[in-house]
Amino acid sequence: MRALLFFLLVLLLFGVIMMISKRMEMARRRAQQDEVAAEKSERMVACATCGVHVPESSACQQHGQRYCPEHCPK
Ligand SMILES: [Zn+2]
């Protein structure tokens, strides 16, 4: 009987340890994904004419100023 109790206790402990390590692994993975997402997210720049913030790739640059597509000088 004692051996069975001991076995169950060990099993329970093992289960708890597995659960904790799984959670830590998931948290670590999520933190990594957040970092990657932050790196991928584009920088926003303000239009020199209207001040609207647009992604850097869709903004156009002229004379060191950045403009939104609407106020892009041609
Ligand atoms: Zn603008």
N, CA, C, O and the ligand as a Tripos MOL2 file, in Angstrom:
@<TRIPOS>MOLECULE
protein
  297   295    75     0     0
PROTEIN
NO_CHARGES

@<TRIPOS>ATOM
      1 N           0.8270   -1.2110    0.0000 N.3       1 MET1
      2 CA          0.0000    0.0000    0.0000 C.3       1 MET1
      3 C           0.8620    1.2620    0.0000 C.2       1 MET1
      4 O           0.5820    2.2350   -0.7010 O.2       1 MET1
      5 N           1.9130    1.2100    0.8070 N.am      2 ARG2
      6 CA          2.7970    2.3710    0.8830 C.3       2 ARG2
      7 C           3.4980    2.6140   -0.4460 C.2       2 ARG2
      8 O           3.6660    3.7500   -0.8910 O.2       2 ARG2
      9 N           3.8950    1.5220   -1.0550 N.am      3 ALA3
     10 CA          4.5950    1.6300   -2.3340 C.3       3 ALA3
     11 C           3.6830    2.2650   -3.3820 C.2       3 ALA3
     12 O           4.1330    3.0620   -4.2050 O.2       3 ALA3
     13 N           2.4170    1.9120   -3.3460 N.am      4 LEU4
     14 CA          1.4550    2.4690   -4.3020 C.3       4 LEU4
     15 C           1.3000    3.9730   -4.0830 C.2       4 LEU4
     16 O           1.2790    4.7540   -5.0340 O.2       4 LEU4
     17 N           1.1930    4.3640   -2.8050 N.am      5 LEU5
     18 CA          1.0600    5.7920   -2.4760 C.3       5 LEU5
     19 C           2.2830    6.5600   -2.9540 C.2       5 LEU5
     20 O           2.1790    7.6410   -3.5330 O.2       5 LEU5
     21 N           3.4520    5.9660   -2.6930 N.am      6 PHE6
     22 CA          4.7030    6.5970   -3.1020 C.3       6 PHE6
     23 C           4.7460    6.7490   -4.6210 C.2       6 PHE6
     24 O           5.1550    7.7820   -5.1510 O.2       6 PHE6
     25 N           4.3160    5.6990   -5.3000 N.am      7 PHE7
     26 CA          4.3010    5.7040   -6.7640 C.3       7 PHE7
     27 C           3.3760    6.8110   -7.2850 C.2       7 PHE7
     28 O           3.7150    7.5410   -8.2160 O.2       7 PHE7
     29 N           2.1950    6.9150   -6.6550 N.am      8 LEU8
     30 CA          1.2470    7.9460   -7.0780 C.3       8 LEU8
     31 C           1.8140    9.3410   -6.8380 C.2       8 LEU8
     32 O           1.6430   10.2450   -7.6550 O.2       8 LEU8
     33 N           2.4950    9.4980   -5.7010 N.am      9 LEU9
     34 CA          3.0910   10.7870   -5.3660 C.3       9 LEU9
     35 C           4.1440   11.1850   -6.3960 C.2       9 LEU9
     36 O           4.1990   12.3270   -6.8500 O.2       9 LEU9
     37 N           4.9760   10.2090   -6.7490 N.am     10 VAL10
     38 CA          6.0180   10.4620   -7.7480 C.3      10 VAL10
     39 C           5.3870   10.8240   -9.0810 C.2      10 VAL10
     40 O           5.8470   11.7300   -9.7770 O.2      10 VAL10
     41 N           4.3270   10.1050   -9.4280 N.am     11 LEU11
     42 CA          3.6260   10.3500  -10.6850 C.3      11 LEU11
     43 C           3.0600   11.7710  -10.7050 C.2      11 LEU11
     44 O           3.1620   12.4860  -11.7010 O.2      11 LEU11
     45 N           2.4610   12.1580   -9.5780 N.am     12 LEU12
     46 CA          1.8690   13.4860   -9.4450 C.3      12 LEU12
     47 C           2.9470   14.5660   -9.5810 C.2      12 LEU12
     48 O           2.7820   15.5620  -10.2850 O.2      12 LEU12
     49 N           4.0560   14.3220   -8.8760 N.am     13 LEU13
     50 CA          5.1650   15.2770   -8.9230 C.3      13 LEU13
     51 C           5.6830   15.4380  -10.3460 C.2      13 LEU13
     52 O           5.9360   16.5450  -10.8200 O.2      13 LEU13
     53 N           5.8300   14.3050  -11.0050 N.am     14 PHE14
     54 CA          6.3080   14.3030  -12.3810 C.3      14 PHE14
     55 C           5.3540   15.0950  -13.2760 C.2      14 PHE14
     56 O           5.7770   15.8820  -14.1230 O.2      14 PHE14
     57 N           4.0540   14.8640  -13.0650 N.am     15 GLY15
     58 CA          3.0530   15.5790  -13.8450 C.3      15 GLY15
     59 C           3.1310   17.0730  -13.6350 C.2      15 GLY15
     60 O           3.0380   17.8470  -14.5870 O.2      15 GLY15
     61 N           3.3000   17.4830  -12.3850 N.am     16 VAL16
     62 CA          3.3880   18.9130  -12.0660 C.3      16 VAL16
     63 C           4.6190   19.5230  -12.7210 C.2      16 VAL16
     64 O           4.5570   20.6130  -13.2900 O.2      16 VAL16
     65 N           5.7420   18.8070  -12.6340 N.am     17 ILE17
     66 CA          6.9890   19.3060  -13.2310 C.3      17 ILE17
     67 C           6.8260   19.4530  -14.7480 C.2      17 ILE17
     68 O           7.2540   20.4480  -15.3340 O.2      17 ILE17
     69 N           6.2090   18.4650  -15.3640 N.am     18 MET18
     70 CA          5.9930   18.5080  -16.8070 C.3      18 MET18
     71 C           5.1220   19.7060  -17.1910 C.2      18 MET18
     72 O           5.3820   20.3920  -18.1800 O.2      18 MET18
     73 N           4.0830   19.9400  -16.3870 N.am     19 MET19
     74 CA          3.1560   21.0360  -16.6600 C.3      19 MET19
     75 C           3.8840   22.3780  -16.5640 C.2      19 MET19
     76 O           3.7090   23.2600  -17.4040 O.2      19 MET19
     77 N           4.7060   22.5090  -15.5160 N.am     20 ILE20
     78 CA          5.4280   23.7720  -15.3120 C.3      20 ILE20
     79 C           6.4200   24.0150  -16.4470 C.2      20 ILE20
     80 O           6.5100   25.1240  -16.9740 O.2      20 ILE20
     81 N           7.1620   22.9750  -16.8190 N.am     21 SER21
     82 CA          8.1640   23.1520  -17.8730 C.3      21 SER21
     83 C           7.4960   23.4670  -19.2120 C.2      21 SER21
     84 O           8.0380   24.2160  -20.0240 O.2      21 SER21
     85 N           6.3070   22.8830  -19.4330 N.am     22 LYS22
     86 CA          5.5830   23.1520  -20.6670 C.3      22 LYS22
     87 C           5.1480   24.6180  -20.7130 C.2      22 LYS22
     88 O           5.2610   25.2900  -21.7380 O.2      22 LYS22
     89 N           4.6520   25.0850  -19.5790 N.am     23 ARG23
     90 CA          4.2170   26.4810  -19.5050 C.3      23 ARG23
     91 C           5.3780   27.4350  -19.7240 C.2      23 ARG23
     92 O           5.2450   28.4410  -20.4210 O.2      23 ARG23
     93 N           6.5270   27.1090  -19.1170 N.am     24 MET24
     94 CA          7.6910   27.9770  -19.2730 C.3      24 MET24
     95 C           8.1420   28.0080  -20.7220 C.2      24 MET24
     96 O           8.5290   29.0530  -21.2440 O.2      24 MET24
     97 N           8.0850   26.8360  -21.3690 N.am     25 GLU25
     98 CA          8.4810   26.7460  -22.7750 C.3      25 GLU25
     99 C           7.5520   27.5990  -23.6310 C.2      25 GLU25
    100 O           8.0040   28.3070  -24.5310 O.2      25 GLU25
    101 N           6.2380   27.5300  -23.3450 N.am     26 MET26
    102 CA          5.2760   28.3160  -24.1110 C.3      26 MET26
    103 C           5.4930   29.8100  -23.9090 C.2      26 MET26
    104 O           5.3990   30.5960  -24.8520 O.2      26 MET26
    105 N           5.7830   30.1910  -22.6690 N.am     27 ALA27
    106 CA          6.0140   31.6060  -22.3600 C.3      27 ALA27
    107 C           7.2520   32.1140  -23.0790 C.2      27 ALA27
    108 O           7.2840   33.2310  -23.5950 O.2      27 ALA27
    109 N           8.2820   31.2530  -23.0980 N.am     28 ARG28
    110 CA          9.5280   31.6130  -23.7680 C.3      28 ARG28
    111 C           9.2880   31.7880  -25.2720 C.2      28 ARG28
    112 O           9.7880   32.7250  -25.8960 O.2      28 ARG28
    113 N           8.5030   30.8510  -25.8360 N.am     29 ARG29
    114 CA          8.2330   30.9060  -27.2590 C.3      29 ARG29
    115 C           7.4370   32.1710  -27.6090 C.2      29 ARG29
    116 O           7.6920   32.8310  -28.6160 O.2      29 ARG29
    117 N           6.4580   32.4860  -26.7350 N.am     30 ARG30
    118 CA          5.6360   33.6720  -26.9790 C.3      30 ARG30
    119 C           6.4930   34.9380  -26.9280 C.2      30 ARG30
    120 O           6.3010   35.8590  -27.7220 O.2      30 ARG30
    121 N           7.4420   34.9720  -25.9840 N.am     31 ALA31
    122 CA          8.3130   36.1390  -25.8600 C.3      31 ALA31
    123 C           9.1500   36.3000  -27.1250 C.2      31 ALA31
    124 O           9.3690   37.4150  -27.5990 O.2      31 ALA31
    125 N           9.6170   35.1660  -27.6670 N.am     32 GLN32
    126 CA         10.4120   35.2080  -28.9010 C.3      32 GLN32
    127 C           9.5670   35.7240  -30.0590 C.2      32 GLN32
    128 O          10.0240   36.5340  -30.8650 O.2      32 GLN32
    129 N           8.3050   35.2350  -30.1320 N.am     33 GLN33
    130 CA          7.4230   35.6670  -31.2090 C.3      33 GLN33
    131 C           7.1620   37.1570  -31.1150 C.2      33 GLN33
    132 O           7.1130   37.8510  -32.1310 O.2      33 GLN33
    133 N           6.9940   37.6500  -29.8910 N.am     34 ASP34
    134 CA          6.7640   39.0810  -29.6980 C.3      34 ASP34
    135 C           7.9560   39.8770  -30.1990 C.2      34 ASP34
    136 O           7.7960   40.9220  -30.8300 O.2      34 ASP34
    137 N           9.1560   39.3760  -29.9150 N.am     35 GLU35
    138 CA         10.3640   40.0590  -30.3640 C.3      35 GLU35
    139 C          10.4230   40.1210  -31.8790 C.2      35 GLU35
    140 O          10.7390   41.1600  -32.4590 O.2      35 GLU35
    141 N          10.1110   38.9780  -32.5220 N.am     36 VAL36
    142 CA         10.1360   38.9150  -33.9810 C.3      36 VAL36
    143 C           9.0980   39.8730  -34.5540 C.2      36 VAL36
    144 O           9.3690   40.5820  -35.5230 O.2      36 VAL36
    145 N           7.9080   39.8940  -33.9530 N.am     37 ALA37
    146 CA          6.8430   40.7780  -34.4220 C.3      37 ALA37
    147 C           7.2560   42.2350  -34.2870 C.2      37 ALA37
    148 O           6.9630   43.0540  -35.1580 O.2      37 ALA37
    149 N           7.9320   42.5530  -33.1990 N.am     38 ALA38
    150 CA          8.3660   43.9300  -32.9830 C.3      38 ALA38
    151 C           9.3960   44.3290  -34.0290 C.2      38 ALA38
    152 O           9.4130   45.4690  -34.4920 O.2      38 ALA38
    153 N          10.2640   43.3700  -34.4030 N.am     39 GLU39
    154 CA         11.2740   43.6610  -35.4130 C.3      39 GLU39
    155 C          10.6390   43.8280  -36.7870 C.2      39 GLU39
    156 O          11.0700   44.6490  -37.5960 O.2      39 GLU39
    157 N           9.5880   43.0160  -37.0340 N.am     40 LYS40
    158 CA          8.9500   43.0540  -38.3430 C.3      40 LYS40
    159 C           8.0670   44.2840  -38.5130 C.2      40 LYS40
    160 O           7.9180   44.7930  -39.6240 O.2      40 LYS40
    161 N           7.4860   44.7600  -37.4250 N.am     41 SER41
    162 CA          6.5600   45.8820  -37.5270 C.3      41 SER41
    163 C           7.2910   47.1090  -38.0630 C.2      41 SER41
    164 O           8.4140   47.4130  -37.6630 O.2      41 SER41
    165 N           6.6360   47.7820  -38.9530 N.am     42 GLU42
    166 CA          7.2960   48.8640  -39.6700 C.3      42 GLU42
    167 C           7.3160   50.1540  -38.8650 C.2      42 GLU42
    168 O           6.4440   50.4050  -38.0330 O.2      42 GLU42
    169 N           8.3130   50.9510  -39.1280 N.am     43 ARG43
    170 CA          8.4210   52.2450  -38.4750 C.3      43 ARG43
    171 C           7.3960   53.1900  -39.0910 C.2      43 ARG43
    172 O           7.1780   53.1740  -40.3020 O.2      43 ARG43
    173 N           6.7780   54.0000  -38.2650 N.am     44 MET44
    174 CA          5.8040   54.9610  -38.7570 C.3      44 MET44
    175 C           6.4870   56.3200  -38.8400 C.2      44 MET44
    176 O           7.2640   56.7060  -37.9660 O.2      44 MET44
    177 N           6.1760   57.0200  -39.8990 N.am     45 VAL45
    178 CA          6.7490   58.3630  -40.0590 C.3      45 VAL45
    179 C           5.5990   59.3610  -40.2320 C.2      45 VAL45
    180 O           4.5380   59.0230  -40.7560 O.2      45 VAL45
    181 N           5.8280   60.5740  -39.7890 N.am     46 ALA46
    182 CA          4.7930   61.6050  -39.8630 C.3      46 ALA46
    183 C           4.9200   62.3800  -41.1660 C.2      46 ALA46
    184 O           6.0280   62.7070  -41.5930 O.2      46 ALA46
    185 N           3.8020   62.6710  -41.7890 N.am     47 CYS47
    186 CA          3.7840   63.4790  -43.0050 C.3      47 CYS47
    187 C           4.1530   64.9130  -42.6370 C.2      47 CYS47
    188 O           3.6650   65.4590  -41.6470 O.2      47 CYS47
    189 N           5.0330   65.5220  -43.4570 N.am     48 ALA48
    190 CA          5.4820   66.8830  -43.1750 C.3      48 ALA48
    191 C           4.3750   67.8980  -43.4300 C.2      48 ALA48
    192 O           4.4150   69.0100  -42.9040 O.2      48 ALA48
    193 N           3.3820   67.5130  -44.2410 N.am     49 THR49
    194 CA          2.2970   68.4500  -44.5570 C.3      49 THR49
    195 C           1.1420   68.3570  -43.5660 C.2      49 THR49
    196 O           0.7270   69.3610  -42.9870 O.2      49 THR49
    197 N           0.6280   67.1410  -43.3760 N.am     50 CYS50
    198 CA         -0.5650   67.0150  -42.5320 C.3      50 CYS50
    199 C          -0.2790   66.3490  -41.1840 C.2      50 CYS50
    200 O          -1.1420   66.3530  -40.3060 O.2      50 CYS50
    201 N           0.8910   65.7890  -41.0080 N.am     51 GLY51
    202 CA          1.2310   65.1880  -39.7150 C.3      51 GLY51
    203 C           0.6800   63.7860  -39.5160 C.2      51 GLY51
    204 O           0.8730   63.1930  -38.4550 O.2      51 GLY51
    205 N          -0.0050   63.2460  -40.5220 N.am     52 VAL52
    206 CA         -0.5480   61.8890  -40.4180 C.3      52 VAL52
    207 C           0.6030   60.8890  -40.4240 C.2      52 VAL52
    208 O           1.5670   61.0500  -41.1730 O.2      52 VAL52
    209 N           0.5020   59.8550  -39.5890 N.am     53 HIS53
    210 CA          1.5510   58.8420  -39.5410 C.3      53 HIS53
    211 C           1.2670   57.7380  -40.5400 C.2      53 HIS53
    212 O           0.1810   57.1580  -40.5510 O.2      53 HIS53
    213 N           2.2450   57.4540  -41.3740 N.am     54 VAL54
    214 CA          2.1240   56.3970  -42.3810 C.3      54 VAL54
    215 C           3.3230   55.4600  -42.2650 C.2      54 VAL54
    216 O           4.3860   55.8780  -41.8050 O.2      54 VAL54
    217 N           3.1680   54.1770  -42.6820 N.am     55 PRO55
    218 CA          4.3170   53.2580  -42.6710 C.3      55 PRO55
    219 C           5.4310   53.8080  -43.5600 C.2      55 PRO55
    220 O           5.1750   54.3950  -44.6110 O.2      55 PRO55
    221 N           6.6640   53.6070  -43.1180 N.am     56 GLU56
    222 CA          7.8050   54.1850  -43.8300 C.3      56 GLU56
    223 C           7.8300   53.7810  -45.3070 C.2      56 GLU56
    224 O           8.2440   54.5700  -46.1570 O.2      56 GLU56
    225 N           7.3840   52.5420  -45.6190 N.am     57 SER57
    226 CA          7.4560   52.0630  -47.0030 C.3      57 SER57
    227 C           6.4660   52.7850  -47.9030 C.2      57 SER57
    228 O           6.7220   52.9230  -49.0990 O.2      57 SER57
    229 N           5.3380   53.2530  -47.3620 N.am     58 SER58
    230 CA          4.3600   53.9240  -48.2110 C.3      58 SER58
    231 C           4.5400   55.4430  -48.1880 C.2      58 SER58
    232 O           3.8610   56.1570  -48.9250 O.2      58 SER58
    233 N           5.4370   55.9320  -47.3560 N.am     59 ALA59
    234 CA          5.7080   57.3650  -47.3400 C.3      59 ALA59
    235 C           6.7160   57.6890  -48.4310 C.2      59 ALA59
    236 O           7.5280   56.8380  -48.7950 O.2      59 ALA59
    237 N           6.6750   58.9060  -48.9560 N.am     60 CYS60
    238 CA          7.7070   59.2790  -49.9220 C.3      60 CYS60
    239 C           8.5510   60.4040  -49.3290 C.2      60 CYS60
    240 O           8.0900   61.2230  -48.5340 O.2      60 CYS60
    241 N           9.7920   60.3990  -49.7540 N.am     61 GLN61
    242 CA         10.7590   61.3010  -49.1510 C.3      61 GLN61
    243 C          11.2590   62.2920  -50.1880 C.2      61 GLN61
    244 O          11.5730   61.9230  -51.3200 O.2      61 GLN61
    245 N          11.3260   63.5410  -49.7900 N.am     62 GLN62
    246 CA         11.8720   64.5580  -50.6770 C.3      62 GLN62
    247 C          12.4650   65.6790  -49.8250 C.2      62 GLN62
    248 O          11.8410   66.1460  -48.8720 O.2      62 GLN62
    249 N          13.6600   66.0950  -50.1770 N.am     63 HIS63
    250 CA         14.3840   67.1420  -49.4480 C.3      63 HIS63
    251 C          14.4620   66.8270  -47.9580 C.2      63 HIS63
    252 O          14.3560   67.7260  -47.1240 O.2      63 HIS63
    253 N          14.6460   65.5570  -47.6240 N.am     64 GLY64
    254 CA         14.7900   65.1550  -46.2220 C.3      64 GLY64
    255 C          13.4910   65.1580  -45.4500 C.2      64 GLY64
    256 O          13.4990   64.8800  -44.2510 O.2      64 GLY64
    257 N          12.3740   65.4610  -46.0870 N.am     65 GLN65
    258 CA         11.0710   65.4360  -45.4300 C.3      65 GLN65
    259 C          10.2980   64.2220  -45.9300 C.2      65 GLN65
    260 O          10.4990   63.7560  -47.0510 O.2      65 GLN65
    261 N           9.4240   63.7260  -45.0860 N.am     66 ARG66
    262 CA          8.6050   62.5880  -45.4920 C.3      66 ARG66
    263 C           7.1470   63.0280  -45.6000 C.2      66 ARG66
    264 O           6.6480   63.8280  -44.8080 O.2      66 ARG66
    265 N           6.4900   62.4710  -46.6110 N.am     67 TYR67
    266 CA          5.0930   62.8330  -46.8610 C.3      67 TYR67
    267 C           4.2210   61.6030  -46.9810 C.2      67 TYR67
    268 O           4.6980   60.5380  -47.3730 O.2      67 TYR67
    269 N           2.9540   61.7350  -46.6500 N.am     68 CYS68
    270 CA          2.0020   60.6540  -46.8490 C.3      68 CYS68
    271 C           1.6990   60.5870  -48.3520 C.2      68 CYS68
    272 O           1.9650   61.5550  -49.0630 O.2      68 CYS68
    273 N           1.1500   59.4720  -48.8550 N.am     69 PRO69
    274 CA          0.9130   59.3490  -50.3070 C.3      69 PRO69
    275 C           0.0510   60.4850  -50.8520 C.2      69 PRO69
    276 O           0.1930   60.8710  -52.0130 O.2      69 PRO69
    277 N          -0.8310   61.0160  -50.0280 N.am     70 GLU70
    278 CA         -1.7240   62.1030  -50.4790 C.3      70 GLU70
    279 C          -0.9570   63.4110  -50.7320 C.2      70 GLU70
    280 O          -1.2670   64.1450  -51.6710 O.2      70 GLU70
    281 N           0.0280   63.6900  -49.9020 N.am     71 HIS71
    282 CA          0.7690   64.9520  -50.0200 C.3      71 HIS71
    283 C           2.1490   64.7630  -50.6450 C.2      71 HIS71
    284 O           3.0160   65.6310  -50.5410 O.2      71 HIS71
    285 N           2.3340   63.6320  -51.2860 N.am     72 CYS72
    286 CA          3.6260   63.3540  -51.9040 C.3      72 CYS72
    287 C           3.8840   64.3530  -53.0360 C.2      72 CYS72
    288 O           3.1110   64.3990  -53.9920 O.2      72 CYS72
    289 N           4.9510   65.1520  -52.9500 N.am     73 PRO73
    290 CA          5.2260   66.1220  -54.0320 C.3      73 PRO73
    291 C           5.6560   65.4030  -55.3070 C.2      73 PRO73
    292 O           6.4300   64.4470  -55.2660 O.2      73 PRO73
    293 N           5.1460   65.8730  -56.4270 N.am     74 LYS74
    294 CA          5.4670   65.2060  -57.6900 C.3      74 LYS74
    295 C           6.4080   66.0530  -58.5450 C.2      74 LYS74
    296 O           6.7820   65.6430  -59.6440 O.2      74 LYS74
    297 ZN         -0.0520   64.3150  -45.6060 Zn       75 ZN75
@<TRIPOS>BOND
     1     1     2 1
     2     2     3 1
     3     3     4 2
     4     3     5 am
     5     5     6 1
     6     6     7 1
     7     7     8 2
     8     7     9 am
     9     9    10 1
    10    10    11 1
    11    11    12 2
    12    11    13 am
    13    13    14 1
    14    14    15 1
    15    15    16 2
    16    15    17 am
    17    17    18 1
    18    18    19 1
    19    19    20 2
    20    19    21 am
    21    21    22 1
    22    22    23 1
    23    23    24 2
    24    23    25 am
    25    25    26 1
    26    26    27 1
    27    27    28 2
    28    27    29 am
    29    29    30 1
    30    30    31 1
    31    31    32 2
    32    31    33 am
    33    33    34 1
    34    34    35 1
    35    35    36 2
    36    35    37 am
    37    37    38 1
    38    38    39 1
    39    39    40 2
    40    39    41 am
    41    41    42 1
    42    42    43 1
    43    43    44 2
    44    43    45 am
    45    45    46 1
    46    46    47 1
    47    47    48 2
    48    47    49 am
    49    49    50 1
    50    50    51 1
    51    51    52 2
    52    51    53 am
    53    53    54 1
    54    54    55 1
    55    55    56 2
    56    55    57 am
    57    57    58 1
    58    58    59 1
    59    59    60 2
    60    59    61 am
    61    61    62 1
    62    62    63 1
    63    63    64 2
    64    63    65 am
    65    65    66 1
    66    66    67 1
    67    67    68 2
    68    67    69 am
    69    69    70 1
    70    70    71 1
    71    71    72 2
    72    71    73 am
    73    73    74 1
    74    74    75 1
    75    75    76 2
    76    75    77 am
    77    77    78 1
    78    78    79 1
    79    79    80 2
    80    79    81 am
    81    81    82 1
    82    82    83 1
    83    83    84 2
    84    83    85 am
    85    85    86 1
    86    86    87 1
    87    87    88 2
    88    87    89 am
    89    89    90 1
    90    90    91 1
    91    91    92 2
    92    91    93 am
    93    93    94 1
    94    94    95 1
    95    95    96 2
    96    95    97 am
    97    97    98 1
    98    98    99 1
    99    99   100 2
   100    99   101 am
   101   101   102 1
   102   102   103 1
   103   103   104 2
   104   103   105 am
   105   105   106 1
   106   106   107 1
   107   107   108 2
   108   107   109 am
   109   109   110 1
   110   110   111 1
   111   111   112 2
   112   111   113 am
   113   113   114 1
   114   114   115 1
   115   115   116 2
   116   115   117 am
   117   117   118 1
   118   118   119 1
   119   119   120 2
   120   119   121 am
   121   121   122 1
   122   122   123 1
   123   123   124 2
   124   123   125 am
   125   125   126 1
   126   126   127 1
   127   127   128 2
   128   127   129 am
   129   129   130 1
   130   130   131 1
   131   131   132 2
   132   131   133 am
   133   133   134 1
   134   134   135 1
   135   135   136 2
   136   135   137 am
   137   137   138 1
   138   138   139 1
   139   139   140 2
   140   139   141 am
   141   141   142 1
   142   142   143 1
   143   143   144 2
   144   143   145 am
   145   145   146 1
   146   146   147 1
   147   147   148 2
   148   147   149 am
   149   149   150 1
   150   150   151 1
   151   151   152 2
   152   151   153 am
   153   153   154 1
   154   154   155 1
   155   155   156 2
   156   155   157 am
   157   157   158 1
   158   158   159 1
   159   159   160 2
   160   159   161 am
   161   161   162 1
   162   162   163 1
   163   163   164 2
   164   163   165 am
   165   165   166 1
   166   166   167 1
   167   167   168 2
   168   167   169 am
   169   169   170 1
   170   170   171 1
   171   171   172 2
   172   171   173 am
   173   173   174 1
   174   174   175 1
   175   175   176 2
   176   175   177 am
   177   177   178 1
   178   178   179 1
   179   179   180 2
   180   179   181 am
   181   181   182 1
   182   182   183 1
   183   183   184 2
   184   183   185 am
   185   185   186 1
   186   186   187 1
   187   187   188 2
   188   187   189 am
   189   189   190 1
   190   190   191 1
   191   191   192 2
   192   191   193 am
   193   193   194 1
   194   194   195 1
   195   195   196 2
   196   195   197 am
   197   197   198 1
   198   198   199 1
   199   199   200 2
   200   199   201 am
   201   201   202 1
   202   202   203 1
   203   203   204 2
   204   203   205 am
   205   205   206 1
   206   206   207 1
   207   207   208 2
   208   207   209 am
   209   209   210 1
   210   210   211 1
   211   211   212 2
   212   211   213 am
   213   213   214 1
   214   214   215 1
   215   215   216 2
   216   215   217 am
   217   217   218 1
   218   218   219 1
   219   219   220 2
   220   219   221 am
   221   221   222 1
   222   222   223 1
   223   223   224 2
   224   223   225 am
   225   225   226 1
   226   226   227 1
   227   227   228 2
   228   227   229 am
   229   229   230 1
   230   230   231 1
   231   231   232 2
   232   231   233 am
   233   233   234 1
   234   234   235 1
   235   235   236 2
   236   235   237 am
   237   237   238 1
   238   238   239 1
   239   239   240 2
   240   239   241 am
   241   241   242 1
   242   242   243 1
   243   243   244 2
   244   243   245 am
   245   245   246 1
   246   246   247 1
   247   247   248 2
   248   247   249 am
   249   249   250 1
   250   250   251 1
   251   251   252 2
   252   251   253 am
   253   253   254 1
   254   254   255 1
   255   255   256 2
   256   255   257 am
   257   257   258 1
   258   258   259 1
   259   259   260 2
   260   259   261 am
   261   261   262 1
   262   262   263 1
   263   263   264 2
   264   263   265 am
   265   265   266 1
   266   266   267 1
   267   267   268 2
   268   267   269 am
   269   269   270 1
   270   270   271 1
   271   271   272 2
   272   271   273 am
   273   273   274 1
   274   274   275 1
   275   275   276 2
   276   275   277 am
   277   277   278 1
   278   278   279 1
   279   279   280 2
   280   279   281 am
   281   281   282 1
   282   282   283 1
   283   283   284 2
   284   283   285 am
   285   285   286 1
   286   286   287 1
   287   287   288 2
   288   287   289 am
   289   289   290 1
   290   290   291 1
   291   291   292 2
   292   291   293 am
   293   293   294 1
   294   294   295 1
   295   295   296 2
@<TRIPOS>SUBSTRUCTURE
     1 MET1         2 RESIDUE 1 A MET
     2 ARG2         6 RESIDUE 1 A ARG
     3 ALA3        10 RESIDUE 1 A ALA
     4 LEU4        14 RESIDUE 1 A LEU
     5 LEU5        18 RESIDUE 1 A LEU
     6 PHE6        22 RESIDUE 1 A PHE
     7 PHE7        26 RESIDUE 1 A PHE
     8 LEU8        30 RESIDUE 1 A LEU
     9 LEU9        34 RESIDUE 1 A LEU
    10 VAL10       38 RESIDUE 1 A VAL
    11 LEU11       42 RESIDUE 1 A LEU
    12 LEU12       46 RESIDUE 1 A LEU
    13 LEU13       50 RESIDUE 1 A LEU
    14 PHE14       54 RESIDUE 1 A PHE
    15 GLY15       58 RESIDUE 1 A GLY
    16 VAL16       62 RESIDUE 1 A VAL
    17 ILE17       66 RESIDUE 1 A ILE
    18 MET18       70 RESIDUE 1 A MET
    19 MET19       74 RESIDUE 1 A MET
    20 ILE20       78 RESIDUE 1 A ILE
    21 SER21       82 RESIDUE 1 A SER
    22 LYS22       86 RESIDUE 1 A LYS
    23 ARG23       90 RESIDUE 1 A ARG
    24 MET24       94 RESIDUE 1 A MET
    25 GLU25       98 RESIDUE 1 A GLU
    26 MET26      102 RESIDUE 1 A MET
    27 ALA27      106 RESIDUE 1 A ALA
    28 ARG28      110 RESIDUE 1 A ARG
    29 ARG29      114 RESIDUE 1 A ARG
    30 ARG30      118 RESIDUE 1 A ARG
    31 ALA31      122 RESIDUE 1 A ALA
    32 GLN32      126 RESIDUE 1 A GLN
    33 GLN33      130 RESIDUE 1 A GLN
    34 ASP34      134 RESIDUE 1 A ASP
    35 GLU35      138 RESIDUE 1 A GLU
    36 VAL36      142 RESIDUE 1 A VAL
    37 ALA37      146 RESIDUE 1 A ALA
    38 ALA38      150 RESIDUE 1 A ALA
    39 GLU39      154 RESIDUE 1 A GLU
    40 LYS40      158 RESIDUE 1 A LYS
    41 SER41      162 RESIDUE 1 A SER
    42 GLU42      166 RESIDUE 1 A GLU
    43 ARG43      170 RESIDUE 1 A ARG
    44 MET44      174 RESIDUE 1 A MET
    45 VAL45      178 RESIDUE 1 A VAL
    46 ALA46      182 RESIDUE 1 A ALA
    47 CYS47      186 RESIDUE 1 A CYS
    48 ALA48      190 RESIDUE 1 A ALA
    49 THR49      194 RESIDUE 1 A THR
    50 CYS50      198 RESIDUE 1 A CYS
    51 GLY51      202 RESIDUE 1 A GLY
    52 VAL52      206 RESIDUE 1 A VAL
    53 HIS53      210 RESIDUE 1 A HIS
    54 VAL54      214 RESIDUE 1 A VAL
    55 PRO55      218 RESIDUE 1 A PRO
    56 GLU56      222 RESIDUE 1 A GLU
    57 SER57      226 RESIDUE 1 A SER
    58 SER58      230 RESIDUE 1 A SER
    59 ALA59      234 RESIDUE 1 A ALA
    60 CYS60      238 RESIDUE 1 A CYS
    61 GLN61      242 RESIDUE 1 A GLN
    62 GLN62      246 RESIDUE 1 A GLN
    63 HIS63      250 RESIDUE 1 A HIS
    64 GLY64      254 RESIDUE 1 A GLY
    65 GLN65      258 RESIDUE 1 A GLN
    66 ARG66      262 RESIDUE 1 A ARG
    67 TYR67      266 RESIDUE 1 A TYR
    68 CYS68      270 RESIDUE 1 A CYS
    69 PRO69      274 RESIDUE 1 A PRO
    70 GLU70      278 RESIDUE 1 A GLU
    71 HIS71      282 RESIDUE 1 A HIS
    72 CYS72      286 RESIDUE 1 A CYS
    73 PRO73      290 RESIDUE 1 A PRO
    74 LYS74      294 RESIDUE 1 A LYS
    75 ZN75       297 GROUP 0 **** ****
